[in-house]
Amino acid sequence: MRVSDERQRTYYAYVQRSASVRRVASMRGKRVGRLGRWTYHGFRDVVLVLETDRTEQRLWARVRYSGLGRRTGWVPAGSLATPRLVRTRLVIDRGRTRVRLFRSGRLVFGARAGVGASSSPTPPGMFFIRERLRPRRSDTIYGPLAFGLSAYSPYRTDWPGGGQVGLHGTNQPGLIPGRISNGCIRLRNAEILRLGRLMPVGTPVLIR
């Protein structure tokens, strides 16, 4: 049964127990990944719940999870906490260097952005907001607020933790808009703070 459309109605869930991700909804299915409970930064990890299915007397959830590439797979639903609903959707347009946030299909935020340079492009695809961080200092390359995405890049990014793509503020606002980063998305500080008041963890993200 389909649960999320990743446009106006999306469910996310915290990982309650570590679990193998399988290609099909079966304990005999091939393992294609693994969910852990915590992110690199020590926050509870989350996934998007895309659909559910009951097989082998067990309820399964097909999830979108973090990692390199467009990762989806099946996990026992019991490994997840109760799903929570979000109605926001973030669209990052690399060609137009623009970020837009929609709520229930209505545009509520828009800003120009810095995206990955041609040598280290921001990866395209469907992802989600995985974590929210407040840097200890607001005068670093991350600015006053940062979000960790589920996206990972094969190139070195500005984000600690092995290639994870981030969305954050900046200490070089004059470079925005442009293709300026190692893969992360940068907004001017006033705009990342405004976005932070509108966008929760679990928001689906389209990068195109």
Contacts in CASP RR format, 6 or more apart in sequence:
PFRMAT RR
TARGET T0000
AUTHOR 0000-0000-0000
METHOD contacts of the structure
MODEL  1
MRVSDERQRTYYAYVQRSASVRRVASMRGKRVGRLGRWTYHGFRDVVLVL
ETDRTEQRLWARVRYSGLGRRTGWVPAGSLATPRLVRTRLVIDRGRTRVR
LFRSGRLVFGARAGVGASSSPTPPGMFFIRERLRPRRSDTIYGPLAFGLS
AYSPYRTDWPGGGQVGLHGTNQPGLIPGRISNGCIRLRNAEILRLGRLMP
VGTPVLIR
1 51 0 8 1.000
1 52 0 8 1.000
1 53 0 8 1.000
2 50 0 8 1.000
2 51 0 8 1.000
3 11 0 8 1.000
3 49 0 8 1.000
3 50 0 8 1.000
3 51 0 8 1.000
3 52 0 8 1.000
3 61 0 8 1.000
3 83 0 8 1.000
4 10 0 8 1.000
4 11 0 8 1.000
4 48 0 8 1.000
4 49 0 8 1.000
4 50 0 8 1.000
4 51 0 8 1.000
4 204 0 8 1.000
6 48 0 8 1.000
6 50 0 8 1.000
6 89 0 8 1.000
6 126 0 8 1.000
6 204 0 8 1.000
6 206 0 8 1.000
7 89 0 8 1.000
7 102 0 8 1.000
7 105 0 8 1.000
7 204 0 8 1.000
8 87 0 8 1.000
8 89 0 8 1.000
8 102 0 8 1.000
8 104 0 8 1.000
8 105 0 8 1.000
9 85 0 8 1.000
9 87 0 8 1.000
10 48 0 8 1.000
10 85 0 8 1.000
10 86 0 8 1.000
10 87 0 8 1.000
10 89 0 8 1.000
10 128 0 8 1.000
10 202 0 8 1.000
10 203 0 8 1.000
10 204 0 8 1.000
11 48 0 8 1.000
11 49 0 8 1.000
11 83 0 8 1.000
11 84 0 8 1.000
11 85 0 8 1.000
11 86 0 8 1.000
12 46 0 8 1.000
12 47 0 8 1.000
12 48 0 8 1.000
12 49 0 8 1.000
12 83 0 8 1.000
12 84 0 8 1.000
12 86 0 8 1.000
12 128 0 8 1.000
12 201 0 8 1.000
12 202 0 8 1.000
13 46 0 8 1.000
13 47 0 8 1.000
13 49 0 8 1.000
13 61 0 8 1.000
13 63 0 8 1.000
13 80 0 8 1.000
13 81 0 8 1.000
13 82 0 8 1.000
13 83 0 8 1.000
13 84 0 8 1.000
14 44 0 8 1.000
14 45 0 8 1.000
14 46 0 8 1.000
14 80 0 8 1.000
14 81 0 8 1.000
15 35 0 8 1.000
15 36 0 8 1.000
15 37 0 8 1.000
15 44 0 8 1.000
15 45 0 8 1.000
15 46 0 8 1.000
15 47 0 8 1.000
15 79 0 8 1.000
15 80 0 8 1.000
15 81 0 8 1.000
16 37 0 8 1.000
16 78 0 8 1.000
16 79 0 8 1.000
16 80 0 8 1.000
16 81 0 8 1.000
17 37 0 8 1.000
17 78 0 8 1.000
17 79 0 8 1.000
18 34 0 8 1.000
18 35 0 8 1.000
18 36 0 8 1.000
18 37 0 8 1.000
18 79 0 8 1.000
19 34 0 8 1.000
19 35 0 8 1.000
19 36 0 8 1.000
19 75 0 8 1.000
19 76 0 8 1.000
19 79 0 8 1.000
20 31 0 8 1.000
20 33 0 8 1.000
20 34 0 8 1.000
20 35 0 8 1.000
20 75 0 8 1.000
21 31 0 8 1.000
21 32 0 8 1.000
21 33 0 8 1.000
21 34 0 8 1.000
21 35 0 8 1.000
21 63 0 8 1.000
21 65 0 8 1.000
21 71 0 8 1.000
21 73 0 8 1.000
21 74 0 8 1.000
21 75 0 8 1.000
22 29 0 8 1.000
22 30 0 8 1.000
22 31 0 8 1.000
22 32 0 8 1.000
22 73 0 8 1.000
22 74 0 8 1.000
22 75 0 8 1.000
23 29 0 8 1.000
23 30 0 8 1.000
23 31 0 8 1.000
23 32 0 8 1.000
23 73 0 8 1.000
23 74 0 8 1.000
24 30 0 8 1.000
24 74 0 8 1.000
25 53 0 8 1.000
25 55 0 8 1.000
25 60 0 8 1.000
25 62 0 8 1.000
25 74 0 8 1.000
26 55 0 8 1.000
26 56 0 8 1.000
26 74 0 8 1.000
27 56 0 8 1.000
27 58 0 8 1.000
32 71 0 8 1.000
32 73 0 8 1.000
33 65 0 8 1.000
33 71 0 8 1.000
33 73 0 8 1.000
35 45 0 8 1.000
35 47 0 8 1.000
35 63 0 8 1.000
35 65 0 8 1.000
35 75 0 8 1.000
35 79 0 8 1.000
36 45 0 8 1.000
37 44 0 8 1.000
37 45 0 8 1.000
38 44 0 8 1.000
38 45 0 8 1.000
39 45 0 8 1.000
39 130 0 8 1.000
39 131 0 8 1.000
40 160 0 8 1.000
40 161 0 8 1.000
40 162 0 8 1.000
40 164 0 8 1.000
41 131 0 8 1.000
41 133 0 8 1.000
41 160 0 8 1.000
43 131 0 8 1.000
43 132 0 8 1.000
43 133 0 8 1.000
45 66 0 8 1.000
45 130 0 8 1.000
46 128 0 8 1.000
46 130 0 8 1.000
46 131 0 8 1.000
46 201 0 8 1.000
46 202 0 8 1.000
47 63 0 8 1.000
47 64 0 8 1.000
47 65 0 8 1.000
47 66 0 8 1.000
47 75 0 8 1.000
47 80 0 8 1.000
48 63 0 8 1.000
48 64 0 8 1.000
48 65 0 8 1.000
48 128 0 8 1.000
48 202 0 8 1.000
48 204 0 8 1.000
49 61 0 8 1.000
49 62 0 8 1.000
49 63 0 8 1.000
49 80 0 8 1.000
49 83 0 8 1.000
50 61 0 8 1.000
50 62 0 8 1.000
50 63 0 8 1.000
50 64 0 8 1.000
50 72 0 8 1.000
51 61 0 8 1.000
51 62 0 8 1.000
52 59 0 8 1.000
52 60 0 8 1.000
52 61 0 8 1.000
52 62 0 8 1.000
52 77 0 8 1.000
53 59 0 8 1.000
53 60 0 8 1.000
53 62 0 8 1.000
53 74 0 8 1.000
54 60 0 8 1.000
58 76 0 8 1.000
58 77 0 8 1.000
59 76 0 8 1.000
59 77 0 8 1.000
59 78 0 8 1.000
60 74 0 8 1.000
60 75 0 8 1.000
60 76 0 8 1.000
60 77 0 8 1.000
61 74 0 8 1.000
61 75 0 8 1.000
61 76 0 8 1.000
61 77 0 8 1.000
61 80 0 8 1.000
62 72 0 8 1.000
62 73 0 8 1.000
62 74 0 8 1.000
63 72 0 8 1.000
63 73 0 8 1.000
63 74 0 8 1.000
63 75 0 8 1.000
63 80 0 8 1.000
64 71 0 8 1.000
64 72 0 8 1.000
64 126 0 8 1.000
64 127 0 8 1.000
64 128 0 8 1.000
64 150 0 8 1.000
65 71 0 8 1.000
65 72 0 8 1.000
65 73 0 8 1.000
65 150 0 8 1.000
66 130 0 8 1.000
66 149 0 8 1.000
66 150 0 8 1.000
66 151 0 8 1.000
66 152 0 8 1.000
66 164 0 8 1.000
67 150 0 8 1.000
67 151 0 8 1.000
67 152 0 8 1.000
68 152 0 8 1.000
68 153 0 8 1.000
68 154 0 8 1.000
69 123 0 8 1.000
69 151 0 8 1.000
69 152 0 8 1.000
70 125 0 8 1.000
70 126 0 8 1.000
71 150 0 8 1.000
86 200 0 8 1.000
86 202 0 8 1.000
86 203 0 8 1.000
86 204 0 8 1.000
87 103 0 8 1.000
87 104 0 8 1.000
88 101 0 8 1.000
88 102 0 8 1.000
88 103 0 8 1.000
88 198 0 8 1.000
88 199 0 8 1.000
88 200 0 8 1.000
88 203 0 8 1.000
88 204 0 8 1.000
89 101 0 8 1.000
89 102 0 8 1.000
89 103 0 8 1.000
89 105 0 8 1.000
89 203 0 8 1.000
89 204 0 8 1.000
89 205 0 8 1.000
89 206 0 8 1.000
90 99 0 8 1.000
90 100 0 8 1.000
90 101 0 8 1.000
90 102 0 8 1.000
90 129 0 8 1.000
90 199 0 8 1.000
90 203 0 8 1.000
90 204 0 8 1.000
90 205 0 8 1.000
90 206 0 8 1.000
91 99 0 8 1.000
91 100 0 8 1.000
91 101 0 8 1.000
91 102 0 8 1.000
91 205 0 8 1.000
91 206 0 8 1.000
91 208 0 8 1.000
92 98 0 8 1.000
92 99 0 8 1.000
92 113 0 8 1.000
92 115 0 8 1.000
92 122 0 8 1.000
92 167 0 8 1.000
92 185 0 8 1.000
92 205 0 8 1.000
92 206 0 8 1.000
92 207 0 8 1.000
92 208 0 8 1.000
93 99 0 8 1.000
93 100 0 8 1.000
93 208 0 8 1.000
94 115 0 8 1.000
94 116 0 8 1.000
94 121 0 8 1.000
94 122 0 8 1.000
94 124 0 8 1.000
94 207 0 8 1.000
94 208 0 8 1.000
95 115 0 8 1.000
97 112 0 8 1.000
97 113 0 8 1.000
97 114 0 8 1.000
97 115 0 8 1.000
97 176 0 8 1.000
97 177 0 8 1.000
97 178 0 8 1.000
97 179 0 8 1.000
98 110 0 8 1.000
98 111 0 8 1.000
98 112 0 8 1.000
98 113 0 8 1.000
98 177 0 8 1.000
99 109 0 8 1.000
99 110 0 8 1.000
99 111 0 8 1.000
99 112 0 8 1.000
99 113 0 8 1.000
99 167 0 8 1.000
99 185 0 8 1.000
99 187 0 8 1.000
99 195 0 8 1.000
100 107 0 8 1.000
100 109 0 8 1.000
100 110 0 8 1.000
101 107 0 8 1.000
101 108 0 8 1.000
101 109 0 8 1.000
101 110 0 8 1.000
101 195 0 8 1.000
101 198 0 8 1.000
101 199 0 8 1.000
101 203 0 8 1.000
102 108 0 8 1.000
103 198 0 8 1.000
108 198 0 8 1.000
109 194 0 8 1.000
109 195 0 8 1.000
109 198 0 8 1.000
109 199 0 8 1.000
110 191 0 8 1.000
111 187 0 8 1.000
111 188 0 8 1.000
111 191 0 8 1.000
111 194 0 8 1.000
111 195 0 8 1.000
112 176 0 8 1.000
112 177 0 8 1.000
113 176 0 8 1.000
113 177 0 8 1.000
113 178 0 8 1.000
113 185 0 8 1.000
113 186 0 8 1.000
113 187 0 8 1.000
114 175 0 8 1.000
114 176 0 8 1.000
114 177 0 8 1.000
114 178 0 8 1.000
114 179 0 8 1.000
114 180 0 8 1.000
114 181 0 8 1.000
114 185 0 8 1.000
114 186 0 8 1.000
114 187 0 8 1.000
115 121 0 8 1.000
115 122 0 8 1.000
115 178 0 8 1.000
115 179 0 8 1.000
115 180 0 8 1.000
115 181 0 8 1.000
115 183 0 8 1.000
115 185 0 8 1.000
115 186 0 8 1.000
116 122 0 8 1.000
116 179 0 8 1.000
116 180 0 8 1.000
116 181 0 8 1.000
116 182 0 8 1.000
116 183 0 8 1.000
116 184 0 8 1.000
116 185 0 8 1.000
117 179 0 8 1.000
117 180 0 8 1.000
117 181 0 8 1.000
117 182 0 8 1.000
117 183 0 8 1.000
118 179 0 8 1.000
119 155 0 8 1.000
120 153 0 8 1.000
120 155 0 8 1.000
120 156 0 8 1.000
120 157 0 8 1.000
120 181 0 8 1.000
120 182 0 8 1.000
120 183 0 8 1.000
121 155 0 8 1.000
121 183 0 8 1.000
122 151 0 8 1.000
122 153 0 8 1.000
122 165 0 8 1.000
122 181 0 8 1.000
122 183 0 8 1.000
122 184 0 8 1.000
122 185 0 8 1.000
122 207 0 8 1.000
123 151 0 8 1.000
123 152 0 8 1.000
123 153 0 8 1.000
123 165 0 8 1.000
123 183 0 8 1.000
123 207 0 8 1.000
124 207 0 8 1.000
124 208 0 8 1.000
125 151 0 8 1.000
125 206 0 8 1.000
125 207 0 8 1.000
125 208 0 8 1.000
126 204 0 8 1.000
126 205 0 8 1.000
126 206 0 8 1.000
127 149 0 8 1.000
127 150 0 8 1.000
127 151 0 8 1.000
127 165 0 8 1.000
127 204 0 8 1.000
127 205 0 8 1.000
127 206 0 8 1.000
127 207 0 8 1.000
128 149 0 8 1.000
128 150 0 8 1.000
128 202 0 8 1.000
128 203 0 8 1.000
128 204 0 8 1.000
128 205 0 8 1.000
129 147 0 8 1.000
129 148 0 8 1.000
129 149 0 8 1.000
129 150 0 8 1.000
129 167 0 8 1.000
129 199 0 8 1.000
129 200 0 8 1.000
129 201 0 8 1.000
129 202 0 8 1.000
129 203 0 8 1.000
129 205 0 8 1.000
130 147 0 8 1.000
130 148 0 8 1.000
130 149 0 8 1.000
130 150 0 8 1.000
130 201 0 8 1.000
130 202 0 8 1.000
131 147 0 8 1.000
131 148 0 8 1.000
131 201 0 8 1.000
132 145 0 8 1.000
132 146 0 8 1.000
132 147 0 8 1.000
132 148 0 8 1.000
132 196 0 8 1.000
132 201 0 8 1.000
133 142 0 8 1.000
133 145 0 8 1.000
133 146 0 8 1.000
133 147 0 8 1.000
133 148 0 8 1.000
134 144 0 8 1.000
134 145 0 8 1.000
134 146 0 8 1.000
135 142 0 8 1.000
135 143 0 8 1.000
135 144 0 8 1.000
135 145 0 8 1.000
135 146 0 8 1.000
138 144 0 8 1.000
138 189 0 8 1.000
139 171 0 8 1.000
140 171 0 8 1.000
141 158 0 8 1.000
141 168 0 8 1.000
141 170 0 8 1.000
141 171 0 8 1.000
141 172 0 8 1.000
142 158 0 8 1.000
142 168 0 8 1.000
142 169 0 8 1.000
142 170 0 8 1.000
143 168 0 8 1.000
143 169 0 8 1.000
143 170 0 8 1.000
143 171 0 8 1.000
143 189 0 8 1.000
143 192 0 8 1.000
144 169 0 8 1.000
144 189 0 8 1.000
144 192 0 8 1.000
144 193 0 8 1.000
145 168 0 8 1.000
145 169 0 8 1.000
145 189 0 8 1.000
145 192 0 8 1.000
145 193 0 8 1.000
145 196 0 8 1.000
146 166 0 8 1.000
146 167 0 8 1.000
146 168 0 8 1.000
146 169 0 8 1.000
146 192 0 8 1.000
147 166 0 8 1.000
147 167 0 8 1.000
147 168 0 8 1.000
147 196 0 8 1.000
147 199 0 8 1.000
148 159 0 8 1.000
148 164 0 8 1.000
148 165 0 8 1.000
148 166 0 8 1.000
148 167 0 8 1.000
149 164 0 8 1.000
149 165 0 8 1.000
149 166 0 8 1.000
149 167 0 8 1.000
149 205 0 8 1.000
150 205 0 8 1.000
151 164 0 8 1.000
151 165 0 8 1.000
151 166 0 8 1.000
151 205 0 8 1.000
151 207 0 8 1.000
152 162 0 8 1.000
152 163 0 8 1.000
152 164 0 8 1.000
152 165 0 8 1.000
153 163 0 8 1.000
153 164 0 8 1.000
153 165 0 8 1.000
153 182 0 8 1.000
153 183 0 8 1.000
155 163 0 8 1.000
155 182 0 8 1.000
155 183 0 8 1.000
156 163 0 8 1.000
156 182 0 8 1.000
157 163 0 8 1.000
157 164 0 8 1.000
157 165 0 8 1.000
157 166 0 8 1.000
157 181 0 8 1.000
157 182 0 8 1.000
157 183 0 8 1.000
157 184 0 8 1.000
158 166 0 8 1.000
158 168 0 8 1.000
158 181 0 8 1.000
158 182 0 8 1.000
158 183 0 8 1.000
158 184 0 8 1.000
159 165 0 8 1.000
159 166 0 8 1.000
159 184 0 8 1.000
165 183 0 8 1.000
165 184 0 8 1.000
165 185 0 8 1.000
166 184 0 8 1.000
166 185 0 8 1.000
167 184 0 8 1.000
167 185 0 8 1.000
167 186 0 8 1.000
167 187 0 8 1.000
167 192 0 8 1.000
168 184 0 8 1.000
168 185 0 8 1.000
168 186 0 8 1.000
168 187 0 8 1.000
168 192 0 8 1.000
169 186 0 8 1.000
169 187 0 8 1.000
169 188 0 8 1.000
169 189 0 8 1.000
169 192 0 8 1.000
170 176 0 8 1.000
170 186 0 8 1.000
170 187 0 8 1.000
170 188 0 8 1.000
170 189 0 8 1.000
172 180 0 8 1.000
173 188 0 8 1.000
173 189 0 8 1.000
175 186 0 8 1.000
176 186 0 8 1.000
176 187 0 8 1.000
176 188 0 8 1.000
180 186 0 8 1.000
187 195 0 8 1.000
END
